[in-house]
Amino acid sequence: MATQESYEQGRGTGRRALLGAAVLGAGGAVLGLPAAATADARHGGGLKGLPVPMIIGHRGASGYRPEHTFGSYDLALDLGADIVEAGDLVPTKDGHLVCRHEPEIGGTTDVADHPEFAGRKTTKVLDGVSTTGWFTEDFTLAELKTLRAIERIPATRQHNTIYNGRWEIPSFEEVLTWQDEQSRKRGKQVWIYPETKHPTYFRKQGLDMEQLLAKSLRRHGKDRKNSPVLIQSFEPSSIQRLNKLVGNPLVVLLSAAGTRPWDFVETGDRRTVADLITPKGLKEIASYAQGIGPTLDLVIPKDANGNLTKPSTLVADAHAAGLILTPYTMRDENTFLPANFQKGKDPAAYGDVFGAFKAYFATGIDGVFTDNADTGVLAREDFLHHRGVNI
């Protein structure tokens, strides 16, 4: 990274200075959070001004509003999120970045209701999977702006569907401006956590995600080590490319242990996520990134019945390598919770999410993505109060 040598004097023990707290990886005990949970402590200074564990609004407040909309992003801040995942970045035909969970937008917008775009429906192979729908790279930004966002999982979140059609698709340029406006409005620095989506897929189409992202960050003066923007990707090569373009803290996302990042598949790298989370693999990641974003199942595996088992050594191993961990994703509904924290038979009903948060926080993770930021904030208060930490 361009300014990596000055990044809190390296990794290793620098991780603790980075976050402004002492966290024991092995025991998962939070030893101190001197001022990190106060609003004033979040001004300047990079990540070290954020609370531990950080509450990250997953695609905003997607438990309550259609994801990746300004309605969702605003609400995440209202509910107390420390960082907003704004957003999952995909490109347009004319080289703009927009915020959608996937390039296929049939399930997150009203594009199917636009007869003028009926001819754009097509089938593509996206990271090895045949996918039919409408793709952002086949639209200009102006065309995408005529669409409106809808709830992605209406069967689970029927109450969110009342907001269908209310908000546009945000561009990343708009998000960067929104970030500044919200920071002024709220009197504290707002943080965002964008992700490069399918960068290898788009690079083959002549759309360089890393260059587009770096250009936008530079334009807004947010490409430095203390800029309030973390960047993540499931493709390690994307993070390695960004390591040479920007100074921002970088995070490698990790899916299930037996899977392979798509850039590994494309280049013939036989390693799986299981290889990346070994001490050797984590040490390599730490040479170009500051953190990992593992699935929660890598932190605490589940048994055959979906119940949580014993925590893995991932937290301790990552901390030993100087990496922070911000796993994904906590959601309040039964269908997303470990079996031993579900309540009743309705998959859309809320379960014992506070119990689940407590179990994950106890491992020593540095933050967590959640669709329900308010639940996460309350769970953190409970956890830190139990540990005797003043917030």
KENULO-351468 format. One record per residue (C-alpha): residue number from 0; residue in three letters; x negated, y negated, z negated. Coordinates in Angstrom, 3 decimals. Each point is the difference from the previous one (the first is absolute). Layout:
N
<NUM; ALA; <X; Y; Z>>
...
//
This chain:
391
<0; MET; <0.000; 0.000; 0.000>>
<1; ALA; <-1.288; -3.442; 0.875>>
<2; THR; <0.019; -1.182; -3.611>>
<3; GLN; <-0.094; 3.424; -1.574>>
<4; GLU; <-3.254; -0.508; -1.855>>
<5; SER; <1.611; -2.730; -2.096>>
<6; TYR; <3.186; 1.934; -0.686>>
<7; GLU; <-0.077; -0.060; -3.782>>
<8; GLN; <-3.610; 1.202; 0.087>>
<9; GLY; <0.794; 3.185; 1.825>>
<10; ARG; <2.225; 2.900; -0.798>>
<11; GLY; <-0.363; 2.449; -2.890>>
<12; THR; <0.298; -2.057; -3.162>>
<13; GLY; <0.970; -2.972; 2.150>>
<14; ARG; <3.448; 1.543; 0.402>>
<15; ARG; <0.830; -0.960; -3.560>>
<16; ALA; <-1.105; -3.585; 0.501>>
<17; LEU; <1.941; 0.016; 3.240>>
<18; LEU; <3.268; 0.705; -1.765>>
<19; GLY; <-0.635; -1.888; -3.218>>
<20; ALA; <0.677; 3.030; -2.167>>
<21; ALA; <-1.738; 3.068; -1.366>>
<22; VAL; <1.536; 3.238; 1.156>>
<23; LEU; <-1.204; 3.446; -0.988>>
<24; GLY; <0.338; 2.263; 3.014>>
<25; ALA; <-0.344; 3.256; -1.903>>
<26; GLY; <2.478; -0.705; -2.750>>
<27; GLY; <2.076; -2.538; 1.860>>
<28; ALA; <0.042; -2.350; -2.993>>
<29; VAL; <0.358; -3.719; 0.567>>
<30; LEU; <-2.394; -1.543; -2.476>>
<31; GLY; <0.621; -3.644; 0.623>>
<32; LEU; <1.835; -2.508; 2.138>>
<33; PRO; <-1.247; -3.246; -1.495>>
<34; ALA; <1.762; -2.531; 2.189>>
<35; ALA; <0.877; 1.793; 3.178>>
<36; ALA; <3.726; 0.124; -0.645>>
<37; THR; <0.355; -3.751; -0.334>>
<38; ALA; <0.944; -2.144; 2.973>>
<39; ASP; <-2.962; -2.333; -0.463>>
<40; ALA; <-2.464; 2.855; 0.195>>
<41; ARG; <1.165; 0.783; 3.512>>
<42; HIS; <-1.299; -3.245; 1.494>>
<43; GLY; <-3.175; 0.590; 2.007>>
<44; GLY; <-2.733; 2.467; -0.776>>
<45; GLY; <1.248; 2.763; 2.252>>
<46; LEU; <1.439; 3.290; -1.213>>
<47; LYS; <-1.399; -0.360; -3.508>>
<48; GLY; <2.840; -2.426; -0.796>>
<49; LEU; <2.679; 2.644; 0.539>>
<50; PRO; <1.556; 2.175; -2.710>>
<51; VAL; <-0.893; 3.633; -0.464>>
<52; PRO; <1.900; 2.024; 1.011>>
<53; MET; <1.083; -2.187; 2.910>>
<54; ILE; <3.621; 0.177; 1.157>>
<55; ILE; <0.085; -0.045; 3.802>>
<56; GLY; <3.298; -0.725; 1.735>>
<57; HIS; <0.224; 2.757; 2.617>>
<58; ARG; <1.151; -1.677; 3.226>>
<59; GLY; <1.325; -2.679; -2.341>>
<60; ALA; <2.886; 1.033; -2.226>>
<61; SER; <1.149; 2.741; 2.346>>
<62; GLY; <2.053; 1.669; -2.711>>
<63; TYR; <2.395; -2.955; 0.224>>
<64; ARG; <-0.393; -1.604; 3.438>>
<65; PRO; <-0.849; 1.220; 3.510>>
<66; GLU; <-3.753; 0.479; 0.058>>
<67; HIS; <-2.477; -2.413; 1.534>>
<68; THR; <2.273; -3.025; 0.005>>
<69; PHE; <-0.506; -3.318; -1.712>>
<70; GLY; <3.027; 0.878; -2.090>>
<71; SER; <-1.865; 3.059; -1.235>>
<72; TYR; <-3.289; -1.841; -0.478>>
<73; ASP; <1.607; -2.885; -1.916>>
<74; LEU; <1.855; 2.356; -2.294>>
<75; ALA; <-3.157; 1.983; -0.776>>
<76; LEU; <-1.566; -3.191; -1.324>>
<77; ASP; <3.168; -0.895; -1.900>>
<78; LEU; <-0.121; 3.427; -1.659>>
<79; GLY; <-3.591; -0.448; -1.140>>
<80; ALA; <-2.125; 1.810; 2.588>>
<81; ASP; <-3.681; -0.917; -0.270>>
<82; ILE; <-0.596; 0.791; 3.668>>
<83; VAL; <2.396; 0.322; 2.930>>
<84; GLU; <-0.653; 2.477; 2.776>>
<85; ALA; <0.657; -2.489; 2.781>>
<86; GLY; <-0.219; 1.860; 2.151>>
<87; ASP; <-0.533; 3.119; 2.041>>
<88; LEU; <-1.512; -1.574; 3.097>>
<89; VAL; <0.790; 1.021; 3.584>>
<90; PRO; <-0.692; -2.006; 3.174>>
<91; THR; <2.241; -1.473; 2.654>>
<92; LYS; <-0.588; 0.172; 3.747>>
<93; ASP; <-1.343; -3.538; -0.048>>
<94; GLY; <-2.498; 0.593; -2.818>>
<95; HIS; <1.800; -1.148; -3.130>>
<96; LEU; <0.167; 1.986; -3.227>>
<97; VAL; <3.432; 0.623; -1.530>>
<98; CYS; <1.147; 1.739; -3.164>>
<99; ARG; <1.729; 3.334; 0.576>>
<100; HIS; <-0.534; 3.338; -1.716>>
<101; GLU; <-0.598; 1.643; 3.387>>
<102; PRO; <-0.318; -1.190; 3.601>>
<103; GLU; <3.248; 1.862; 0.742>>
<104; ILE; <2.715; -2.412; -1.134>>
<105; GLY; <3.235; 1.844; 0.757>>
<106; GLY; <0.475; 0.848; -3.668>>
<107; THR; <-0.922; -3.367; -1.494>>
<108; THR; <1.614; -2.498; 2.394>>
<109; ASP; <3.206; -0.464; 1.976>>
<110; VAL; <-1.818; 0.491; 3.316>>
<111; ALA; <2.435; 2.793; 0.974>>
<112; ASP; <2.794; -2.589; -0.021>>
<113; HIS; <-1.776; -2.168; 2.575>>
<114; PRO; <1.030; 1.136; 3.504>>
<115; GLU; <-2.697; -2.172; 1.521>>
<116; PHE; <-2.583; 2.310; -1.559>>
<117; ALA; <1.667; 3.338; 0.795>>
<118; GLY; <-2.566; 0.641; 2.718>>
<119; ARG; <-2.867; -0.343; -2.450>>
<120; LYS; <0.939; 3.204; -1.819>>
<121; THR; <-2.673; 2.572; 0.726>>
<122; THR; <-1.917; 2.981; -1.367>>
<123; LYS; <-3.648; -0.306; -1.007>>
<124; VAL; <-2.503; 2.177; -1.810>>
<125; LEU; <-0.869; -1.823; -3.210>>
<126; ASP; <-2.948; 1.588; -1.819>>
<127; GLY; <0.851; 3.352; 1.533>>
<128; VAL; <3.743; -0.199; -0.658>>
<129; SER; <2.535; -0.458; 2.809>>
<130; THR; <2.074; -3.012; -1.021>>
<131; THR; <3.026; -1.455; 1.791>>
<132; GLY; <1.192; -3.551; -0.483>>
<133; TRP; <-1.031; -3.597; 0.510>>
<134; PHE; <-3.607; -1.040; -0.628>>
<135; THR; <-1.329; -3.411; -1.010>>
<136; GLU; <-2.780; 0.135; 2.573>>
<137; ASP; <2.643; -0.066; 2.750>>
<138; PHE; <1.452; -3.310; -1.234>>
<139; THR; <-1.283; -3.543; -0.162>>
<140; LEU; <0.186; -1.802; -3.319>>
<141; ALA; <2.786; -2.199; 1.373>>
<142; GLU; <2.024; 3.081; 0.906>>
<143; LEU; <-0.509; 1.588; -3.410>>
<144; LYS; <1.178; -3.224; -1.610>>
<145; THR; <3.440; 0.566; 1.537>>
<146; LEU; <0.370; 3.177; -2.094>>
<147; ARG; <1.054; 0.312; -3.640>>
<148; ALA; <-1.160; 2.403; -2.681>>
<149; ILE; <2.156; 2.814; -1.372>>
<150; GLU; <-0.339; 2.451; -2.907>>
<151; ARG; <-2.280; 2.923; 0.905>>
<152; ILE; <1.522; 2.641; -2.321>>
<153; PRO; <3.712; -0.915; -0.249>>
<154; ALA; <1.033; 3.435; -1.290>>
<155; THR; <-2.093; -0.606; -3.135>>
<156; ARG; <0.349; -3.778; -0.223>>
<157; GLN; <3.486; -0.719; 1.238>>
<158; HIS; <0.123; -3.163; -2.108>>
<159; ASN; <-2.850; -1.456; 2.091>>
<160; THR; <2.056; 0.220; 3.187>>
<161; ILE; <2.018; -3.080; -0.963>>
<162; TYR; <-3.129; -1.977; 0.944>>
<163; ASN; <-0.289; 1.532; 3.476>>
<164; GLY; <-0.427; -2.719; 2.602>>
<165; ARG; <-0.937; -2.754; -2.450>>
<166; TRP; <-3.737; -0.261; 0.645>>
<167; GLU; <-2.356; -0.077; 2.966>>
<168; ILE; <-3.148; 2.042; 0.485>>
<169; PRO; <-2.810; -2.011; -1.615>>
<170; SER; <-3.176; -0.670; 1.921>>
<171; PHE; <-3.246; 0.240; -1.962>>
<172; GLU; <-0.718; -3.650; 0.766>>
<173; GLU; <3.298; -0.847; -1.694>>
<174; VAL; <-0.950; 2.179; -2.959>>
<175; LEU; <-3.272; -1.869; -0.477>>
<176; THR; <1.869; -3.320; 0.031>>
<177; TRP; <2.665; 1.429; -2.339>>
<178; GLN; <-2.755; 1.091; -2.374>>
<179; ASP; <-1.269; -3.562; -0.311>>
<180; GLU; <3.509; -1.411; -0.391>>
<181; GLN; <0.880; 2.496; -2.714>>
<182; SER; <-3.265; -0.608; -1.837>>
<183; ARG; <0.786; -3.720; -0.155>>
<184; LYS; <3.630; 0.602; -0.926>>
<185; ARG; <-0.776; 2.472; -2.783>>
<186; GLY; <-3.099; -1.693; -1.359>>
<187; LYS; <-2.157; 3.101; 0.310>>
<188; GLN; <-1.893; 1.788; 2.711>>
<189; VAL; <2.111; 2.451; 1.961>>
<190; TRP; <-1.875; 3.095; 1.194>>
<191; ILE; <0.788; 2.120; 3.051>>
<192; TYR; <-1.101; 3.503; 0.998>>
<193; PRO; <0.340; 0.530; 3.790>>
<194; GLU; <-0.692; 3.296; 1.745>>
<195; THR; <-1.265; 0.733; 3.488>>
<196; LYS; <2.410; 2.564; 1.436>>
<197; HIS; <-1.158; 2.585; 2.560>>
<198; PRO; <-3.071; -1.997; 1.089>>
<199; THR; <-1.423; 2.817; 2.152>>
<200; TYR; <3.319; 0.346; 1.847>>
<201; PHE; <0.113; -3.730; 0.700>>
<202; ARG; <-3.671; -0.283; 0.912>>
<203; LYS; <0.622; 2.409; 2.878>>
<204; GLN; <2.570; -2.506; 1.265>>
<205; GLY; <-2.469; -2.862; -0.118>>
<206; LEU; <1.416; -1.417; -3.238>>
<207; ASP; <-2.799; -0.446; -2.542>>
<208; MET; <1.707; -0.096; -3.400>>
<209; GLU; <-3.119; -0.897; -1.943>>
<210; GLN; <-0.910; -2.942; 2.237>>
<211; LEU; <3.577; -1.299; -0.035>>
<212; LEU; <0.140; 0.227; -3.797>>
<213; ALA; <-3.418; -1.579; -0.508>>
<214; LYS; <0.901; -2.848; 2.365>>
<215; SER; <3.170; -0.794; -1.943>>
<216; LEU; <-1.802; 0.128; -3.346>>
<217; ARG; <-2.789; -2.261; 1.252>>
<218; ARG; <2.524; -2.474; 1.363>>
<219; HIS; <1.508; -0.325; -3.466>>
<220; GLY; <-3.311; 0.104; -1.872>>
<221; LYS; <0.902; 3.309; -1.650>>
<222; ASP; <-2.778; 2.276; 1.210>>
<223; ARG; <-2.306; -0.267; -3.025>>
<224; LYS; <-0.798; 2.192; -2.980>>
<225; ASN; <2.175; -2.031; -2.387>>
<226; SER; <2.825; -0.601; 2.463>>
<227; PRO; <3.378; 1.190; -1.355>>
<228; VAL; <0.322; 2.675; 2.686>>
<229; LEU; <-0.820; 3.691; -0.400>>
<230; ILE; <-0.053; 2.073; 3.186>>
<231; GLN; <0.827; 3.684; 0.266>>
<232; SER; <0.121; 2.728; 2.632>>
<233; PHE; <0.455; 3.755; 0.261>>
<234; GLU; <-2.816; 0.039; 2.560>>
<235; PRO; <-3.454; -0.351; -1.603>>
<236; SER; <-1.492; -1.230; 3.273>>
<237; SER; <2.412; -2.947; -0.052>>
<238; ILE; <-1.275; -0.978; -3.436>>
<239; GLN; <-3.586; 0.456; 1.170>>
<240; ARG; <0.689; -2.342; 2.930>>
<241; LEU; <1.619; -2.552; -2.304>>
<242; ASN; <-2.997; 0.274; -2.336>>
<243; LYS; <-2.036; -1.636; 2.755>>
<244; LEU; <2.588; -2.672; 0.841>>
<245; VAL; <1.318; -1.355; -3.301>>
<246; GLY; <-1.021; -0.329; -3.632>>
<247; ASN; <3.327; 1.100; -1.502>>
<248; PRO; <0.250; 2.929; -2.414>>
<249; LEU; <0.767; 3.119; 2.012>>
<250; VAL; <1.889; 3.175; -0.901>>
<251; VAL; <0.130; 3.428; 1.665>>
<252; LEU; <3.441; 1.610; -0.203>>
<253; LEU; <0.096; 3.744; -0.605>>
<254; SER; <2.832; 2.359; 0.858>>
<255; ALA; <0.440; 3.651; -1.081>>
<256; ALA; <-3.180; 1.947; -0.743>>
<257; GLY; <0.281; 2.310; 3.001>>
<258; THR; <0.568; -2.736; 2.570>>
<259; ARG; <-2.527; -1.705; 2.245>>
<260; PRO; <-0.063; -3.723; 0.785>>
<261; TRP; <1.031; -0.478; 3.618>>
<262; ASP; <-3.275; -1.644; 0.952>>
<263; PHE; <-1.733; 3.170; -1.258>>
<264; VAL; <2.262; 2.084; 2.233>>
<265; GLU; <-0.832; -2.176; 2.999>>
<266; THR; <-3.759; 0.146; -0.577>>
<267; GLY; <-0.167; 3.676; -0.968>>
<268; ASP; <-0.952; -0.662; -3.628>>
<269; ARG; <1.145; 3.167; -1.767>>
<270; ARG; <0.141; -1.516; -3.476>>
<271; THR; <3.304; -0.203; -1.824>>
<272; VAL; <1.199; -2.303; -2.768>>
<273; ALA; <-1.147; 2.720; -2.420>>
<274; ASP; <-3.556; -0.648; 1.211>>
<275; LEU; <0.374; -3.752; -0.375>>
<276; ILE; <1.043; 0.231; -3.658>>
<277; THR; <-3.050; 1.993; -1.090>>
<278; PRO; <-2.712; -2.001; -1.804>>
<279; LYS; <-2.017; 0.092; 3.230>>
<280; GLY; <2.926; -1.201; 2.088>>
<281; LEU; <0.880; -2.752; -2.446>>
<282; LYS; <-3.607; -1.193; -0.071>>
<283; GLU; <0.108; -0.313; 3.779>>
<284; ILE; <3.265; -1.974; -0.133>>
<285; ALA; <-1.587; -2.304; -2.583>>
<286; SER; <-2.677; -0.918; 2.542>>
<287; TYR; <2.545; -1.948; 2.043>>
<288; ALA; <3.125; -0.443; -2.172>>
<289; GLN; <0.913; -1.072; -3.505>>
<290; GLY; <2.930; 2.303; -0.645>>
<291; ILE; <2.188; 2.919; 0.967>>
<292; GLY; <3.756; 0.250; 0.283>>
<293; PRO; <0.784; 3.677; -0.593>>
<294; THR; <3.401; 1.600; 0.007>>
<295; LEU; <1.165; 0.502; -3.583>>
<296; ASP; <-0.234; 3.771; 0.509>>
<297; LEU; <-3.774; -0.332; 0.217>>
<298; VAL; <0.004; -1.641; -3.449>>
<299; ILE; <2.344; 2.518; -1.658>>
<300; PRO; <0.785; 3.056; 2.116>>
<301; LYS; <3.426; 1.643; -0.104>>
<302; ASP; <0.764; 3.685; -0.441>>
<303; ALA; <2.147; 2.085; 2.337>>
<304; ASN; <3.152; -1.350; -1.668>>
<305; GLY; <-1.000; -3.644; 0.436>>
<306; ASN; <-0.957; -0.588; -3.647>>
<307; LEU; <-3.069; -1.971; -0.984>>
<308; THR; <-2.933; 2.102; -1.146>>
<309; LYS; <-3.376; -1.008; -1.423>>
<310; PRO; <-1.669; -3.135; 1.399>>
<311; SER; <-2.808; 0.579; 2.452>>
<312; THR; <-3.472; -1.472; -0.452>>
<313; LEU; <0.593; -2.535; 2.782>>
<314; VAL; <0.329; -3.057; -2.244>>
<315; ALA; <-3.227; 0.776; -1.865>>
<316; ASP; <-1.830; 0.928; 3.191>>
<317; ALA; <1.120; -3.137; 1.842>>
<318; HIS; <-0.900; -2.249; -2.918>>
<319; ALA; <-3.402; 1.679; -0.217>>
<320; ALA; <-0.512; -0.955; 3.648>>
<321; GLY; <1.011; -3.597; -0.774>>
<322; LEU; <3.358; 0.196; 1.777>>
<323; ILE; <3.358; -1.279; -1.188>>
<324; LEU; <3.114; 2.153; 0.470>>
<325; THR; <3.387; -1.327; 1.067>>
<326; PRO; <2.100; 3.107; 0.749>>
<327; TYR; <3.369; 0.096; 1.754>>
<328; THR; <3.049; 0.030; -0.404>>
<329; MET; <2.216; -0.227; -3.087>>
<330; ARG; <3.740; -0.214; 0.691>>
<331; ASP; <2.908; 0.102; -2.430>>
<332; GLU; <2.202; 2.537; 1.805>>
<333; ASN; <0.034; 3.691; -0.916>>
<334; THR; <-0.870; 1.075; 3.519>>
<335; PHE; <-3.415; -1.633; -0.307>>
<336; LEU; <-0.819; 0.941; -3.604>>
<337; PRO; <-1.771; 3.106; -1.317>>
<338; ALA; <2.562; 2.669; -0.870>>
<339; ASN; <-0.610; -0.281; -3.746>>
<340; PHE; <0.957; -3.696; 0.110>>
<341; GLN; <3.192; 0.337; 2.010>>
<342; LYS; <3.409; -0.497; -1.626>>
<343; GLY; <3.169; 1.699; 1.238>>
<344; LYS; <0.642; 1.389; 3.461>>
<345; ASP; <0.490; -3.185; 2.042>>
<346; PRO; <-3.200; -0.563; 2.011>>
<347; ALA; <0.780; -3.719; 0.338>>
<348; ALA; <0.549; -0.490; -3.754>>
<349; TYR; <-2.740; -1.426; -2.181>>
<350; GLY; <-2.094; 2.429; -2.039>>
<351; ASP; <-2.387; -0.387; -2.928>>
<352; VAL; <-2.249; -2.337; 1.905>>
<353; PHE; <-1.465; -1.512; -3.167>>
<354; GLY; <-1.190; 3.420; -1.074>>
<355; ALA; <-1.597; 0.550; 3.389>>
<356; PHE; <-1.732; -3.395; -0.069>>
<357; LYS; <-1.386; 0.801; -3.459>>
<358; ALA; <-1.451; 3.287; 1.238>>
<359; TYR; <-1.745; -1.664; 2.939>>
<360; PHE; <-1.201; -3.034; -1.967>>
<361; ALA; <-1.545; 2.325; -2.591>>
<362; THR; <-2.414; 1.326; 2.625>>
<363; GLY; <-1.752; -3.382; 0.165>>
<364; ILE; <1.119; -1.114; 3.458>>
<365; ASP; <-0.673; -3.652; 0.789>>
<366; GLY; <3.373; -0.697; 1.592>>
<367; VAL; <2.918; 1.630; 1.745>>
<368; PHE; <2.256; -0.673; 2.953>>
<369; THR; <3.677; -0.086; -0.909>>
<370; ASP; <3.242; -0.764; 1.819>>
<371; ASN; <1.378; -1.358; -3.290>>
<372; ALA; <-2.400; -2.608; -1.349>>
<373; ASP; <2.182; -0.869; -2.988>>
<374; THR; <-0.054; 3.611; -1.172>>
<375; GLY; <-3.757; 0.084; 0.420>>
<376; VAL; <-0.515; -3.184; -1.989>>
<377; LEU; <2.137; 1.271; -2.883>>
<378; ALA; <-1.747; 3.372; 0.080>>
<379; ARG; <-3.382; -1.734; -0.193>>
<380; GLU; <1.166; -2.088; -2.946>>
<381; ASP; <1.089; 3.165; -1.799>>
<382; PHE; <-3.267; 1.750; 0.798>>
<383; LEU; <-2.281; -2.843; -1.048>>
<384; HIS; <2.041; -0.702; -3.142>>
<385; HIS; <-0.376; 3.656; -0.968>>
<386; ARG; <-3.745; -0.352; 0.541>>
<387; GLY; <-0.116; -3.101; -2.184>>
<388; VAL; <-0.851; -2.386; 2.824>>
<389; ASN; <1.431; -3.502; -0.301>>
<390; ILE; <1.609; -1.290; 3.201>>
//
